[in-house]
Every structure is written in C-alpha cells, then in structure tokens.
Amino acid sequence: MQERDQRLLDRVRWLRWYLNQGPDADVAIGEGQAQHTELFRGLGHRLHDIGRDLLIRVNELDGTPFLPPAQCRQPGESES
C-alpha cells in the first residue's frame, strides 16, 4: 500500500474514532443552536473532504476521471 493510501485510510480511521469518541451531537443540541451548528458544519466538511479524496484516489487507481457524484446536494440544498 502506498504511503498516500495509508494516510487516506488514517484520516478515515480518525473520523471513525471522532464519531465514536468525540463530542456527542445530542450534547451539542442540548447546549444551544450555535454549538449544534458548528458541530455538524465541522463534521460535514470532514466527511466531504474525505469522501472527495477517496473518490479521486479510486478513480486514479482504476483510470477513470474524477466526476462528482450526481446525487450530491449543494450546500443549503434540502434533503427532501
């Protein structure tokens, strides 16, 4: 495994640890809207960055160009 791939997997492992051991979303919700918002904003950025980097790497490995997934919503776009 390349060092680059190892670093990418380390980022995934760290995020998994953060989700299991880090600040709990329920606590943030109870403490106020601003903290709740910042918790989810930070998590969203981490998930977005890791997801993008994973897709870029897998496309490099199989030789296809990176194409953003069609189902991704833009910031502020509704879930429904």
Secondary structure, 3 states (H helix, E strand, C coil): CCHHHHHHHHHHHHHHHHHHHCCCHHHHHHHCHHHHHHHHHHHHHHHHHHHHHHHHHHHHHHCCCCCCCCCCCCCCCCCC
